[in-house]
Amino acid sequence: MRHAQYKTDSHLQDAHAAFPWFVTWDDHEVANNYADEIDEGTPPEEFLKRRAAAYQAYWEHQPIRRSRIPDDSDMPLYRRFTFGQLAEFNVLDTRQYRDDQTHSSEEAKDPERTILGDEQEQWLLDGFNESASKWNVLANQVPVAATDENADPTEVDFGGGDKWDGYRADRQTLLDAMANDADLNPVVITGDVHRNYAYNLKADFSNPDSETVGTEYVGTSISSFGDTSGLTQYGPSAGEPWQRFYNVDRGYVRCTLTPEQWQADYRVVSTVEEQSATIDTLASFVTEAGNPGAQLASERPEEEPIEITDIRPNQEGDLNNEYATVKNEGDSEIDMTDFILSFEGGRGQNYTFGDVILGAGETITVRNGSGEDTESTFYTGWDGAVLNNSNPDTVVVANDEGIILDEESYQPT
C-alpha cells in the first residue's frame, strides 16, 4: 500500500517518465536498521517472512529487471551499470548481507565483521580492477566517511552503529582499493542521514593528514523530517576534519560528469510544505579527474568573526548552570538578530537571538532554563537538560543565514 501511495504522486510519475532510474534500498523498505536476518525484537523466522513480502513488493513497484526477481526472502540487488568510458556505477546492497550493528568501538574493529558480505565485496573489487571508465561510482546507502566521537584531539574513537564506522575492516578494504589505483577516480554517493555532506575520503581516517583517496557526496532527504533550521557549514567539523560541507535543508544533489571533472550541485528548497516552494543551488563542489577530494566551486558566504569562548554543562542538576558564551572577535559591532546558538551541534535545541547588537570584543552568554535576561546574559526558557545529552557533543553558533561560524565540544579533553 505504501509503494502504491508513492506511485500516485504526479511529480514522481513525471520523473519516472523523464529519466531512467537505478534504485537500491536501505532499511525502511523492510524495517528500521535491520541487518541481514536480524530485526529489532522480531524472531528471525518471523522476520524473514516479512522480509520476503517486502522484497516482493519492492520488486513489483520499482524499475528493476525481471532477472532480479526475489527468491523468497533473498533478492540479488547489487549490480553494475557502465556508460562507456565515462562512468561505471556499482549499485551496492549494504543491508542484506551485513552483520548486526554494534555500538562498541572495539567490536567494530573485528576483522570478521562485514557490511557487504564476502561475495559482494569481491564483486566490487573485481569491478574496480576491470573497469575502463573514467569515474567509478559507488551508489551506497550509508556514509563511508568516519566520525570521531572523542573530543580529545589526541584520541580517536569512531564508535560503531549503522554506518561504515561499525564495519571497520570492510571500509579499510574499500579505502585500500581506492588508494591502489590512481586512475580509479572513485566517488561515493550516499543517502540515509537526511542531511547534505561533502567528504574527502582518507586512506587512514585515524590520521586526518593521510592521503585523500576518494570523494563522498551525501544527499539529504527530499521531504522527510520536514523543514529545518537551514544550518550550513563550510569546511571541517570537530569530529570530521575531512568534511568539506554540511547542510540540513531538504532537496537533492545534481551531479554533472565530464571526462575532466565531476560537479555536485546541492539543490535545496525553501519549504516542503508548499508546492510553490522555490529551489536554489546552495553550493557546488567539483572533483577533478586524477585529484580526489571535494573542492568548493561556488562562492563561499561571508562569515562574521563570532567565536564560542566558553561552555559549561549543568552542575549538580542545576540547569541554570548550563551555558555557552560567544564573543565578537572583530573590530566592529555585529547585528546578531536571528543568529542561532545550537546546543546539539545543529541537530536540535536551537536558541535564536532577538534584536541583539554585539560590540567589538563583547560577549553574550546563553543559559539554559529560566531567568531574567540582561545585556550580557539570555535564558533559553527550556526546562530540560541540554549540554549533557546531545549527539554530537558540540555547540555551534550560526548567523542569520544559517552559516555556522564556530563550533566547540563541551566534552572534557
KAJOQUI-V987968 format. One record per residue. N is the residue number from 1. RES is the residue in three letters. PHI is phi in whole degrees, 0 to 359 (NA if undefined). OMEGA is omega in degrees with one decimal (* if undefined). Layout:
N_RES_PHI_OMEGA ; N_RES_PHI_OMEGA
This chain:
1_MET_NA_-179.5 ; 2_ARG_293_177.1 ; 3_HIS_301_-179.4 ; 4_ALA_296_176.9 ; 5_GLN_299_179.1 ; 6_TYR_303_-174.2 ; 7_LYS_289_175.4 ; 8_THR_278_-179.5 ; 9_ASP_290_-174.1 ; 10_SER_295_-179.7 ; 11_HIS_290_176.0 ; 12_LEU_295_177.0 ; 13_GLN_299_179.0 ; 14_ASP_296_-179.6 ; 15_ALA_294_177.5 ; 16_HIS_295_179.9 ; 17_ALA_289_-173.2 ; 18_ALA_271_-169.9 ; 19_PHE_224_167.2 ; 20_PRO_288_-177.5 ; 21_TRP_235_167.8 ; 22_PHE_245_-173.6 ; 23_VAL_248_169.6 ; 24_THR_214_-176.3 ; 25_TRP_263_165.2 ; 26_ASP_238_-173.9 ; 27_ASP_269_-167.9 ; 28_HIS_285_170.0 ; 29_GLU_290_179.3 ; 30_VAL_235_-178.9 ; 31_ALA_200_-176.8 ; 32_ASN_302_173.2 ; 33_ASN_59_177.9 ; 34_TYR_289_-179.0 ; 35_ALA_224_-179.5 ; 36_ASP_55_-177.4 ; 37_GLU_261_-173.3 ; 38_ILE_249_174.5 ; 39_ASP_243_180.0 ; 40_GLU_283_173.2 ; 41_GLY_92_179.7 ; 42_THR_254_177.3 ; 43_PRO_303_-174.8 ; 44_PRO_306_-177.5 ; 45_GLU_295_176.2 ; 46_GLU_284_-177.9 ; 47_PHE_296_-179.1 ; 48_LEU_296_174.1 ; 49_LYS_294_178.1 ; 50_ARG_296_-179.8 ; 51_ARG_297_179.2 ; 52_ALA_298_179.2 ; 53_ALA_294_-179.9 ; 54_ALA_294_178.3 ; 55_TYR_297_178.7 ; 56_GLN_297_179.3 ; 57_ALA_296_179.2 ; 58_TYR_298_-177.9 ; 59_TRP_297_-177.1 ; 60_GLU_290_-172.2 ; 61_HIS_255_-176.8 ; 62_GLN_246_179.2 ; 63_PRO_285_-177.3 ; 64_ILE_233_-174.1 ; 65_ARG_293_-178.3 ; 66_ARG_300_-178.2 ; 67_SER_293_-178.5 ; 68_ARG_261_-176.8 ; 69_ILE_301_-177.5 ; 70_PRO_295_170.5 ; 71_ASP_248_-175.5 ; 72_ASP_59_-176.4 ; 73_SER_265_177.3 ; 74_ASP_243_178.0 ; 75_MET_213_-178.1 ; 76_PRO_282_-171.1 ; 77_LEU_263_-177.0 ; 78_TYR_291_-172.5 ; 79_ARG_197_-171.9 ; 80_ARG_227_177.5 ; 81_PHE_232_-175.6 ; 82_THR_242_176.9 ; 83_PHE_248_178.4 ; 84_GLY_55_-179.1 ; 85_GLN_267_-178.0 ; 86_LEU_276_-172.7 ; 87_ALA_207_172.5 ; 88_GLU_232_-177.8 ; 89_PHE_255_174.4 ; 90_ASN_260_-176.5 ; 91_VAL_270_-171.1 ; 92_LEU_267_172.7 ; 93_ASP_232_-178.4 ; 94_THR_257_178.4 ; 95_ARG_247_-167.7 ; 96_GLN_285_-172.6 ; 97_TYR_238_-173.6 ; 98_ARG_281_167.3 ; 99_ASP_288_-179.3 ; 100_ASP_297_179.2 ; 101_GLN_296_173.0 ; 102_THR_227_176.0 ; 103_HIS_256_177.2 ; 104_SER_263_178.0 ; 105_SER_297_179.9 ; 106_GLU_292_178.3 ; 107_GLU_295_-179.9 ; 108_ALA_297_179.5 ; 109_LYS_279_-177.1 ; 110_ASP_304_-176.9 ; 111_PRO_294_179.9 ; 112_GLU_273_-178.7 ; 113_ARG_288_-177.2 ; 114_THR_220_172.7 ; 115_ILE_253_-178.5 ; 116_LEU_258_-168.3 ; 117_GLY_84_-174.2 ; 118_ASP_299_-175.4 ; 119_GLU_294_-179.7 ; 120_GLN_293_179.1 ; 121_GLU_299_179.6 ; 122_GLN_294_176.0 ; 123_TRP_301_179.8 ; 124_LEU_294_-179.5 ; 125_LEU_296_176.9 ; 126_ASP_297_178.3 ; 127_GLY_296_175.5 ; 128_PHE_301_-176.1 ; 129_ASN_295_-174.5 ; 130_GLU_264_-174.0 ; 131_SER_292_173.9 ; 132_ALA_246_-176.2 ; 133_SER_270_179.1 ; 134_LYS_294_-178.6 ; 135_TRP_248_177.4 ; 136_ASN_243_-166.4 ; 137_VAL_251_171.4 ; 138_LEU_253_172.9 ; 139_ALA_275_-161.3 ; 140_ASN_227_-173.5 ; 141_GLN_280_-168.0 ; 142_VAL_241_-174.1 ; 143_PRO_304_174.0 ; 144_VAL_277_-177.8 ; 145_ALA_301_-176.4 ; 146_ALA_278_171.2 ; 147_THR_232_178.7 ; 148_ASP_278_-176.2 ; 149_GLU_267_179.6 ; 150_ASN_256_-177.8 ; 151_ALA_288_179.5 ; 152_ASP_288_-176.7 ; 153_PRO_295_179.4 ; 154_THR_269_-179.4 ; 155_GLU_237_179.2 ; 156_VAL_240_177.1 ; 157_ASP_217_-178.5 ; 158_PHE_273_176.3 ; 159_GLY_61_179.5 ; 160_GLY_213_174.5 ; 161_GLY_91_-168.9 ; 162_ASP_276_-176.1 ; 163_LYS_278_178.4 ; 164_TRP_295_172.9 ; 165_ASP_306_-177.7 ; 166_GLY_277_-176.4 ; 167_TYR_223_-167.4 ; 168_ARG_298_-176.8 ; 169_ALA_293_179.1 ; 170_ASP_298_179.9 ; 171_ARG_296_-178.6 ; 172_GLN_293_175.2 ; 173_THR_300_178.8 ; 174_LEU_295_-178.9 ; 175_LEU_296_178.5 ; 176_ASP_296_178.2 ; 177_ALA_296_176.8 ; 178_MET_295_-177.1 ; 179_ALA_290_-173.7 ; 180_ASN_278_-177.5 ; 181_ASP_226_-177.3 ; 182_ALA_292_-178.6 ; 183_ASP_262_-173.7 ; 184_LEU_287_-176.3 ; 185_ASN_48_-177.0 ; 186_PRO_280_174.5 ; 187_VAL_229_176.7 ; 188_VAL_258_173.5 ; 189_ILE_247_-164.0 ; 190_THR_222_175.4 ; 191_GLY_232_168.9 ; 192_ASP_79_-165.4 ; 193_VAL_265_174.0 ; 194_HIS_62_179.1 ; 195_ARG_215_174.3 ; 196_ASN_267_173.1 ; 197_TYR_217_163.4 ; 198_ALA_232_-175.8 ; 199_TYR_231_162.6 ; 200_ASN_268_179.1 ; 201_LEU_275_-173.7 ; 202_LYS_263_176.8 ; 203_ALA_300_179.5 ; 204_ASP_217_-175.8 ; 205_PHE_293_176.5 ; 206_SER_286_176.2 ; 207_ASN_233_-177.4 ; 208_PRO_301_179.7 ; 209_ASP_271_179.4 ; 210_SER_291_-175.0 ; 211_GLU_299_170.6 ; 212_THR_278_-173.6 ; 213_VAL_247_-180.0 ; 214_GLY_193_-177.3 ; 215_THR_227_176.1 ; 216_GLU_234_175.1 ; 217_TYR_246_-177.3 ; 218_VAL_255_-179.6 ; 219_GLY_260_179.6 ; 220_THR_284_173.0 ; 221_SER_279_179.6 ; 222_ILE_288_179.9 ; 223_SER_214_-174.5 ; 224_SER_303_-176.6 ; 225_PHE_75_173.7 ; 226_GLY_70_-178.5 ; 227_ASP_292_-173.5 ; 228_THR_230_177.9 ; 229_SER_286_179.7 ; 230_GLY_76_-179.1 ; 231_LEU_298_-176.6 ; 232_THR_221_178.9 ; 233_GLN_230_175.0 ; 234_TYR_255_179.6 ; 235_GLY_97_-173.3 ; 236_PRO_286_170.4 ; 237_SER_244_-174.8 ; 238_ALA_299_-178.6 ; 239_GLY_271_-177.4 ; 240_GLU_220_-179.1 ; 241_PRO_296_177.0 ; 242_TRP_271_176.3 ; 243_GLN_289_175.5 ; 244_ARG_243_-177.6 ; 245_PHE_195_176.2 ; 246_TYR_213_-179.6 ; 247_ASN_202_-175.2 ; 248_VAL_250_-179.2 ; 249_ASP_290_176.0 ; 250_ARG_257_179.5 ; 251_GLY_157_-178.8 ; 252_TYR_201_178.1 ; 253_VAL_245_178.6 ; 254_ARG_258_-177.0 ; 255_CYS_248_178.9 ; 256_THR_240_-175.4 ; 257_LEU_248_167.6 ; 258_THR_228_176.6 ; 259_PRO_299_-176.7 ; 260_GLU_267_-175.8 ; 261_GLN_203_173.3 ; 262_TRP_248_176.6 ; 263_GLN_243_178.1 ; 264_ALA_244_177.9 ; 265_ASP_256_179.3 ; 266_TYR_273_-176.5 ; 267_ARG_264_-177.1 ; 268_VAL_233_-178.6 ; 269_VAL_258_-179.4 ; 270_SER_287_178.4 ; 271_THR_197_172.6 ; 272_VAL_256_-176.9 ; 273_GLU_271_-176.5 ; 274_GLU_231_178.2 ; 275_GLN_291_-179.8 ; 276_SER_274_-178.0 ; 277_ALA_302_175.9 ; 278_THR_272_177.3 ; 279_ILE_225_-178.5 ; 280_ASP_220_171.5 ; 281_THR_273_-177.0 ; 282_LEU_286_-179.1 ; 283_ALA_203_176.0 ; 284_SER_233_177.4 ; 285_PHE_233_176.4 ; 286_VAL_234_169.5 ; 287_THR_239_-178.9 ; 288_GLU_275_175.6 ; 289_ALA_301_-178.5 ; 290_GLY_85_-178.5 ; 291_ASN_222_-174.2 ; 292_PRO_297_-178.7 ; 293_GLY_121_-178.3 ; 294_ALA_262_177.9 ; 295_GLN_244_179.4 ; 296_LEU_295_-179.2 ; 297_ALA_256_178.5 ; 298_SER_265_-177.7 ; 299_GLU_285_177.9 ; 300_ARG_280_-178.8 ; 301_PRO_296_176.4 ; 302_GLU_293_-178.9 ; 303_GLU_234_-179.8 ; 304_GLU_290_-177.0 ; 305_PRO_280_177.1 ; 306_ILE_258_179.9 ; 307_GLU_230_174.0 ; 308_ILE_275_-174.9 ; 309_THR_252_-177.1 ; 310_ASP_201_177.0 ; 311_ILE_220_173.3 ; 312_ARG_217_171.7 ; 313_PRO_293_-176.1 ; 314_ASN_294_-178.3 ; 315_GLN_249_176.2 ; 316_GLU_55_175.0 ; 317_GLY_80_179.9 ; 318_ASP_272_-174.3 ; 319_LEU_295_179.9 ; 320_ASN_289_173.9 ; 321_ASN_275_176.9 ; 322_GLU_281_178.3 ; 323_TYR_201_170.2 ; 324_ALA_222_-178.0 ; 325_THR_241_176.4 ; 326_VAL_240_-176.0 ; 327_LYS_226_172.0 ; 328_ASN_277_-178.3 ; 329_GLU_270_-178.4 ; 330_GLY_269_-177.5 ; 331_ASP_259_-179.5 ; 332_SER_220_-177.0 ; 333_GLU_291_-178.3 ; 334_ILE_234_174.3 ; 335_ASP_279_-176.2 ; 336_MET_263_177.4 ; 337_THR_303_-180.0 ; 338_ASP_70_168.6 ; 339_PHE_295_-176.2 ; 340_ILE_237_169.1 ; 341_LEU_246_-177.3 ; 342_SER_257_-177.3 ; 343_PHE_274_179.9 ; 344_GLU_233_173.3 ; 345_GLY_61_-179.2 ; 346_GLY_91_-177.8 ; 347_ARG_270_-178.9 ; 348_GLY_177_-178.9 ; 349_GLN_51_-177.6 ; 350_ASN_263_175.5 ; 351_TYR_263_-179.6 ; 352_THR_254_179.8 ; 353_PHE_288_172.3 ; 354_GLY_276_179.4 ; 355_ASP_284_-174.7 ; 356_VAL_229_172.0 ; 357_ILE_248_-178.6 ; 358_LEU_248_-178.1 ; 359_GLY_287_178.9 ; 360_ALA_303_178.6 ; 361_GLY_81_-177.5 ; 362_GLU_275_178.4 ; 363_THR_236_172.0 ; 364_ILE_226_178.5 ; 365_THR_249_175.3 ; 366_VAL_249_-178.4 ; 367_ARG_253_173.2 ; 368_ASN_286_178.3 ; 369_GLY_88_-175.6 ; 370_SER_246_178.2 ; 371_GLY_176_-178.9 ; 372_GLU_269_179.2 ; 373_ASP_293_174.4 ; 374_THR_232_179.5 ; 375_GLU_294_-175.4 ; 376_SER_247_-178.2 ; 377_THR_221_175.2 ; 378_PHE_239_178.4 ; 379_TYR_246_-177.4 ; 380_THR_286_-174.6 ; 381_GLY_85_179.1 ; 382_TRP_286_-177.5 ; 383_ASP_249_178.4 ; 384_GLY_235_-179.7 ; 385_ALA_297_-179.1 ; 386_VAL_240_-166.5 ; 387_LEU_279_178.7 ; 388_ASN_235_-175.9 ; 389_ASN_220_-173.5 ; 390_SER_261_178.1 ; 391_ASN_216_4.7 ; 392_PRO_280_-176.2 ; 393_ASP_276_-179.5 ; 394_THR_223_171.1 ; 395_VAL_247_176.2 ; 396_VAL_233_173.7 ; 397_VAL_238_-176.3 ; 398_ALA_228_178.9 ; 399_ASN_277_-174.4 ; 400_ASP_288_173.0 ; 401_GLU_261_177.6 ; 402_GLY_83_-179.7 ; 403_ILE_281_179.9 ; 404_ILE_290_-176.2 ; 405_LEU_265_-179.4 ; 406_ASP_199_173.9 ; 407_GLU_214_178.1 ; 408_GLU_215_175.3 ; 409_SER_274_174.8 ; 410_TYR_254_171.9 ; 411_GLN_289_173.9 ; 412_PRO_294_-179.6 ; 413_THR_250_*
